[in-house]
């Protein structure tokens, strides 16, 4: 069976991540597993034959037919309102994949890894963090995670549980910080990237995911700071 074939997955469970985002776990017979960072296409079909297809990053990774995606609501969207508000355990979804071979991390890679996420761009990077933990990798992993407020953070408890000598998280709150947070709310800046990420002298593999404007700014600053453009891999989505 090819990754281009449409498969039918059954919803095993759902879980709210934020007031507007939901994780969906599906069992997909025939799905051959995925590498950390890949995505799938999801297709919703109307009775009149109209179909809408959207791409969603996989939070899951490895050789399993059980997959996980996390969907953030686009209020006027065609697909996300159904997935966030209406989809229930036992429902079925059409999907195909895994897709994407460039924006991936594999445990055999020995270079240190710097992850930079904006909002829901955390999902494929979570898959990399999970793969790192599952492999008991000793490679240094650092994550810089930017969200509007504490309520908008995906997988907060899991990141806390995964913290280790080889995995470190730096949080940036752009609109509202937790009580007692040592720094005021503000956007990711060139200066913050210089102080809070793995330096280019260590030749890290860098993965940046988030809204288009965020990704373009971060990638440009990283190159200005001395990272090779070939080592800064990006994945982006529309919106602000």
PEBEL-V12275 format. One record per residue. RES is the residue in three letters. SS is DSSP state (a for helix, b for strand, c for the rest). PSI is psi in whole degrees, -180 to 180 (NA if undefined). OMEGA is omega in degrees with one decimal (NA if undefined). Layout:
RES,SS,PSI,OMEGA / RES,SS,PSI,OMEGA
This chain:
UNK,c,135,-176.4 / UNK,c,153,175.2 / UNK,c,-13,177.8 / UNK,c,-13,-179.6 / UNK,c,143,174.9 / UNK,c,131,178.9 / UNK,b,165,177.1 / UNK,b,122,177.9 / UNK,b,146,178.0 / UNK,b,132,-178.7 / UNK,b,121,178.7 / UNK,b,-40,-179.3 / UNK,b,161,173.0 / UNK,b,156,179.2 / UNK,b,132,176.0 / UNK,b,134,175.1 / UNK,b,-39,176.8 / UNK,b,177,176.8 / UNK,c,-18,-177.6 / UNK,c,9,-175.8 / UNK,b,144,-177.9 / UNK,b,136,172.1 / UNK,b,141,-178.1 / UNK,b,122,176.6 / UNK,b,130,-178.0 / UNK,b,147,169.2 / UNK,b,124,-172.4 / UNK,c,93,176.6 / UNK,c,132,-179.9 / UNK,c,-10,177.8 / UNK,c,128,-171.1 / UNK,c,13,-177.8 / UNK,c,174,-174.7 / UNK,b,160,171.7 / UNK,c,153,-177.7 / UNK,b,122,-179.4 / UNK,c,-11,-178.8 / UNK,c,172,-179.0 / UNK,b,173,175.1 / UNK,b,161,167.2 / UNK,b,137,174.5 / UNK,b,134,-178.8 / UNK,b,127,171.0 / UNK,b,130,-177.0 / UNK,b,134,177.5 / UNK,c,160,179.2 / UNK,c,-27,-179.3 / UNK,c,4,178.1 / UNK,c,-10,178.1 / UNK,c,137,-179.4 / UNK,b,139,175.0 / UNK,b,132,-178.4 / UNK,b,132,177.0 / UNK,b,148,178.7 / UNK,b,137,176.9 / UNK,b,133,177.3 / UNK,b,149,177.0 / UNK,b,128,171.4 / UNK,c,-18,-179.8 / UNK,c,165,180.0 / UNK,c,160,176.1 / UNK,b,178,-173.0 / UNK,c,71,-176.5 / UNK,c,151,174.1 / UNK,c,1,173.5 / UNK,b,125,-176.1 / UNK,b,162,179.1 / UNK,b,133,171.0 / UNK,b,159,172.7 / UNK,b,125,-172.5 / UNK,b,127,175.1 / UNK,b,136,-173.8 / UNK,c,129,165.3 / UNK,c,108,-168.5 / UNK,c,-38,-179.2 / UNK,c,19,-178.7 / UNK,c,165,179.1 / UNK,c,-26,-171.7 / UNK,c,-48,-172.3 / UNK,a,-37,178.4 / UNK,a,-38,177.5 / UNK,a,-45,-177.2 / UNK,a,-37,-177.0 / UNK,a,-41,-170.9 / UNK,a,-27,-169.9 / UNK,a,-32,-175.4 / UNK,c,135,-177.5 / UNK,c,165,175.3 / UNK,c,133,-179.0 / UNK,c,-17,177.0 / UNK,c,160,-179.3 / UNK,b,149,176.3 / UNK,b,143,171.8 / UNK,b,136,178.9 / UNK,b,162,174.2 / UNK,b,153,-178.9 / UNK,b,-170,7.8 / UNK,b,154,-177.7 / UNK,b,151,178.0 / UNK,c,124,-179.9 / UNK,c,-3,-174.2 / UNK,c,-44,-177.6 / UNK,c,65,-176.5 / UNK,c,153,172.1 / UNK,b,137,178.9 / UNK,c,143,-173.4 / UNK,c,-21,-179.2 / UNK,c,-11,178.3 / UNK,c,131,-172.6 / UNK,c,-8,179.6 / UNK,c,147,174.0 / UNK,c,158,-173.0 / UNK,b,128,173.3 / UNK,b,121,178.1 / UNK,b,138,176.4 / UNK,b,120,-175.6 / UNK,b,143,171.3 / UNK,b,118,177.0 / UNK,a,-130,-177.4 / UNK,a,-4,173.2 / UNK,a,-4,178.0 / UNK,a,-22,-168.0 / UNK,a,-54,-179.5 / UNK,a,-26,178.1 / UNK,a,-33,172.3 / UNK,a,-41,177.9 / UNK,a,-38,178.0 / UNK,a,-42,178.2 / UNK,a,-41,177.2 / UNK,a,-41,179.2 / UNK,a,-40,177.7 / UNK,a,-46,-179.9 / UNK,a,-42,-177.6 / UNK,a,-33,-179.4 / UNK,c,-2,-174.3 / UNK,c,41,-177.8 / UNK,c,142,176.4 / UNK,c,4,176.8 / UNK,c,138,178.4 / UNK,c,127,176.3 / UNK,b,131,172.5 / UNK,b,140,-179.8 / UNK,b,128,169.6 / UNK,b,115,-170.6 / UNK,b,115,-178.4 / UNK,b,126,176.8 / UNK,b,161,-180.0 / UNK,c,-52,-176.5 / UNK,c,167,176.2 / UNK,a,-30,-179.4 / UNK,a,-18,-176.5 / UNK,a,5,-176.8 / UNK,c,131,174.5 / UNK,c,142,168.4 / UNK,c,38,-176.1 / UNK,a,-46,-177.3 / UNK,a,-34,179.9 / UNK,a,-41,177.9 / UNK,a,-38,177.3 / UNK,a,-40,-178.7 / UNK,a,-29,-176.6 / UNK,a,-9,-179.7 / UNK,c,136,-176.0 / UNK,b,173,176.7 / UNK,c,-21,-179.4 / UNK,c,4,177.8 / UNK,b,120,-176.2 / UNK,b,139,179.4 / UNK,b,135,169.8 / UNK,b,125,-178.8 / UNK,b,142,176.0 / UNK,b,125,179.0 / UNK,b,123,-172.3 / UNK,c,-22,-177.0 / UNK,c,-35,-176.6 / UNK,c,130,-178.3 / UNK,c,162,171.6 / UNK,c,158,177.9 / UNK,c,131,179.2 / UNK,c,7,-179.5 / UNK,c,137,-170.4 / UNK,c,-16,-178.4 / UNK,c,151,179.8 / UNK,c,161,177.0 / UNK,c,144,179.0 / UNK,c,162,-177.3 / UNK,c,161,172.0 / UNK,c,134,-178.7 / UNK,c,169,176.0 / UNK,a,-41,-178.9 / UNK,a,-40,178.5 / UNK,a,-42,178.2 / UNK,a,-38,-179.0 / UNK,a,-36,-174.3 / UNK,a,-23,-169.7 / UNK,a,8,179.7 / UNK,c,166,179.0 / UNK,c,129,-175.8 / UNK,c,153,-179.5 / UNK,a,-22,179.4 / UNK,a,-21,178.8 / UNK,a,2,176.0 / UNK,c,54,-179.9 / UNK,c,155,165.4 / UNK,b,131,-174.1 / UNK,b,132,177.5 / UNK,b,124,-178.5 / UNK,b,128,-179.6 / UNK,b,138,179.2 / UNK,b,-164,177.4 / UNK,b,154,-172.9 / UNK,a,-50,-177.7 / UNK,a,-41,177.9 / UNK,a,-49,-176.9 / UNK,a,-44,-178.8 / UNK,a,-42,179.3 / UNK,a,-48,-177.9 / UNK,a,-46,-178.8 / UNK,a,-42,179.7 / UNK,a,-43,179.8 / UNK,a,-40,179.6 / UNK,a,-41,177.8 / UNK,a,-41,177.2 / UNK,a,-34,-179.1 / UNK,c,-7,174.5 / UNK,c,-3,176.8 / UNK,c,141,175.5 / UNK,c,135,179.9 / UNK,a,-29,-178.6 / UNK,a,-21,-178.4 / UNK,a,-6,-180.0 / UNK,b,100,-178.9 / UNK,b,138,-173.7 / UNK,b,150,171.4 / UNK,b,135,-171.5 / UNK,b,164,175.0 / UNK,b,163,-176.5 / UNK,c,170,177.8 / UNK,c,174,-176.1 / UNK,c,NA,NA
